[in-house]
Structures are given as C-alpha cells and as structure tokens.
C-alpha cells in the first residue's frame, strides 16, 4: 500500500475486506472531499468487524480524504493528502430505515455536506426514530444544520462551539458525550471511547435484515 505521506498518488481504499453478509445490520458512514482520514477510517474498520458498513456520498465518485494534524509553527491544523475512498451509494438513494446507525466524520467535508438536502433528510430520520448516531469533530456541523441539536448536550472541538450553541445545544469540554441516541466526541484522541460506546448503542438497537 502506498504511503499517504509521500508525494505519490494516495491509495484507494474502496472495497477491501469489508463484510457483505446480508444478515449483518447496516451502518451508514458519510464521506465527501476533505473528510478526515482517521475520523473516517477508524469507524470504517472498527464497525466493519460486526456490521455492514455502507459508505455514502453526494455522488458515485472517488473522494479525497485528508490528514489534519497540528504542526510546529501552525496556529491551525495543517492539511495533507490522505487516502481515496469511493462511496457505495449516494445520499439520494439512501433509505435510512434500512440502517441501524449513522456516522458523521469530521474534517472539512461537513462544511459543504451540511447543505445536501438528502443528507439532512437522512440525519433527521435518525433523530426522529432515535437510532444511534455518532459525530466527531466537525461532524457536528451537519447535525446543527439538520436542526436536531436544540436542548442537547454535545462535545466537539472548540472552534465548532458556535455552530452547536447557535443551534440550541449546550457545549461541554468533555472528550466524549452521550445524549440519548447521540454520541459525539472532540477528535481523534477520543476515538476509542467514542466507538466503544457507539458499538454498545448499536448492539442494543440493531436492525437485522429479514
């Protein structure tokens, strides 16, 4: 596999060793250009151990994941090219009733994905039906735009605090926060606890195919 840190073209991760067992519940993983590598691939592989992870994007094309990292001399995160990932389905073709859970990664992608009406439709379904929803870092921007945060307590990175609070949420400086069927965290350092709780939520609410 090519090193994503080198100058070569990043490797495509579409397909791979994911389960396609029709008896496994499905979890929807949202992507777009600028989605953060670790925010995306940690749940991609962790959830793939027990669930069918279905990757969804605005279109059927290859998307560019990016690496965000604090670097010496930078006041904000430095961005570098990561891997490529191709969705299995478009937002427009998703029937959210078929899915047991929803994962909203961070990175820059949520800045434009939050204006996709089909993604907002999907997100609202998960809150209307109270099915497990996981958000990390900038993923909170999608929840904010969908109008589902009012009265909820959330964790996210400090620079997304305004997005949460202006939409009626209470921001707290905790690594991971669960509020009902929603689990959210600040960033990559909090992923293990974030996914551990999300898997527990899925195990108790999974929709099994007929």
Order of alpha helices (4+ residues) and beta strands (2+ residues): beta-alpha-beta-beta-beta-beta-beta-alpha-alpha-beta-alpha-beta-alpha-beta-beta-beta-alpha
